[in-house]
Amino acid sequence: MDHPFAHYFPNLKIGRYTFIDKEFISKYEALKESIKDDLFIVMEVEIEGSVCEVFIQIEHKSEREDVSMRLFEYFCYAWLLKKRPVWSIAFYTDDAVWRKKVPDSFWYAFSEEKGKQHCHFDVIKVKKEKSSDLMKKHSLLCKLLALKADDRGLDREEIIKAIYRDAANMKEELDNDRKLLVAQWIDAYSGISQERLEQIKKEENMSYVATTISEYYINEGKLEGKLEGKLEGKLEGSLKTLQMLDSLYASGTIDRAKYKEMSAPVQKEIRELEDALKHREAV
């Protein structure tokens, strides 16, 4: 597979790359609330022989927004985490037709000699791309973005099948978070019925991915509670699971019906654990 940016930045010499999302968030607890509705990826990438931090902000909402201030905030956090150069990229996946250029820099400083100083970032408008062109690339990222690009003349089911095949070939390289991101992206932007989507999953042998987002989070919560070894730990894990689902619903990643379906077993478990704790205290 090509590196994730080969299509958009063909002139850059990209070496090894790794994802550090969890490290990024755990280092800065204050970020958890501010980024709960955002979709982003944080990576370490070797560029021109030097390691750089890459912060990718994916604007998945329907309206076009100026994200320059938010990107600069994340830029600062990323620099503080590793004290290395930071490369910020904004992918817009909305369906709007753009008539004006969105900001690609943020004015963050001033000096008498240099005047205004700006932090610059790259902007990529996915809807301007042809899905057929993206599908020709040996990149899982490009195939995922093909679902939000101009898909005229292309069968969406074929796009989804190609994504699943690439993900299956990379299953040893993808951790659970990355597999979940692929599943979330397809569920949100497949453009086909859920019934047909489930059929394709079976056809492409995608059983290694969590069957549903809720199953993944519930399992993560149970594991965390199991490690705690106490009712309090299990309750904490379930509460975190519900909080994550709330975030997915608030960001529009899942609709109300899906949220109710996925959160119901978690809420039931929370009630049972709370009752068990009350009973223990009464005894």
LINKA-V988421 format. One record per backbone hydrogen bond with DSSP energy under -1.0 kcal/mol. CO is the residue of the C=O (numbers start at 1). NH is the residue of the N-H. Records with the same first field share a line. If there is no record, write none. Layout:
BEGIN
CO=NH  NH
END
This chain:
BEGIN
3=6
5=9
9=12
12=14
13=48
16=46
18=44
20=24
21=25
22=26
23=27
24=28
28=31
29=32
31=35
35=38
39=58
41=56
42=20
43=54
44=18
45=52
46=15
47=50
50=47
52=45
53=87
54=43
55=89
56=41
57=91
58=60
59=93
67=71
68=72
69=73
70=74
71=75
72=76
73=77
74=78
75=79
76=80
77=81
78=82
79=83
85=53
87=55
88=122
89=57
90=124
91=59
92=126
104=121
106=119
109=117
111=115
115=111
117=108  109
119=106
122=90
124=92
125=128
126=129
129=150
130=134
131=135
134=137
137=139
138=2
139=143
140=144
141=145
142=146
144=147
145=148
150=131
151=154
155=159
156=160
157=161
158=162
159=163
160=164
161=165
162=166
163=167
164=168
165=169
166=170
168=171
170=173  174
175=179
176=180
177=181
178=182
179=183
180=184
181=185
182=186
183=187
184=188
185=189
186=190
193=197
194=198
195=199
196=200
197=201
198=202
199=203
200=204
201=206
202=205
206=209
212=216
213=217
214=218
215=219
216=220
217=221
218=222
219=223
220=224
221=225
222=226
223=227
224=228
225=229
230=234
231=235
232=236
233=237
234=238
235=239
236=240
237=241
238=242
239=243
240=244
241=245
242=246
243=247
244=248
245=249
246=250
247=251
248=253  254
249=252
255=259
256=260
257=261
258=262
259=263
260=264
263=267
264=268
265=269
266=270
267=271
268=272
269=273
270=274
271=275
272=276
273=277
274=278
275=279
276=280
277=281
278=282
279=283
END
